[in-house]
Structures are given as C-alpha cells and as structure tokens.
Amino acid sequence: MGDLATLLLLLLLPGLAGAWLVLSRARDRAVQEARWRCQQHGLQLLDETVGLSGVRLRRFHERRVLERRYSFEVSIDGDDREAGHLWMVGNMLTALILPT
C-alpha cells in the first residue's frame, strides 16, 4: 500500500508543478496586457502586478473554457488608487474594465 501511495505522489507532483508553470505564464501575460492597456488609456499600473481574483466556466467560440479574472490597481492622476479588472482565456484578453 505504501508503494502505491508513493507512486501516486510521484505522478501528482509533476502535474502540480506543470499547472503552476502554466498559471505563472498566464499571470505574466496578464501583467503585460494590463501594462499595455494602461499605457494606451493614459493610466499608471500601480505595483506593476495583477492578482488572480476568479475563475469561471464560460462558453467561448462554441466551447466551454475556463476564463480567468485578474484584478489590479491603476492611478489616473498619481494621487489615487482605482481598481481595474481583466478577463483572459488562454493568452487572449476577453474583457477589460478600467476606471474613467
């Protein structure tokens, strides 16, 4: 029984490491997208980071996919902090909310 548990653990660990790498790359892509969109709209991306704030199942191009929501903070004039959100499927931006 101990050998089976060890085997399952050895199979599970690479899967977890792979999932972490995929999510890390997706987060890096979300940071790039947030930075580019903020520059495009004249906003400052604060802390140069985004955080995963939700995942939902959604129909996209006739398929069900996982859509990730990232939250971040922006500044309009340098003295304020406003929330921004973006949604991504894979490496593609599907929605964006920025303060006005």
Stockholm file with secondary structure:
# STOCKHOLM 1.0

chainA/1-100         MGDLATLLLLLLLPGLAGAWLVLSRARDRAVQEARWRCQQHGLQLLDETVGLSGVRLRRFHERRVLERRYSFEVSIDGDDREAGHLWMVGNMLTALILPT
#=GR chainA/1-100 SS CHHHHHHHHHHHHHHHHHHHHHHHHHHHHHHHHHHHHHHHTTCEEGGGCCEEEEEEEEEETTEEEEEEEEEEEEESSSSCCEEEEEEEETTEEEEEECCC
#=GC SS_cons         CHHHHHHHHHHHHHHHHHHHHHHHHHHHHHHHHHHHHHHHTTCEEGGGCCEEEEEEEEEETTEEEEEEEEEEEEESSSSCCEEEEEEEETTEEEEEECCC
//
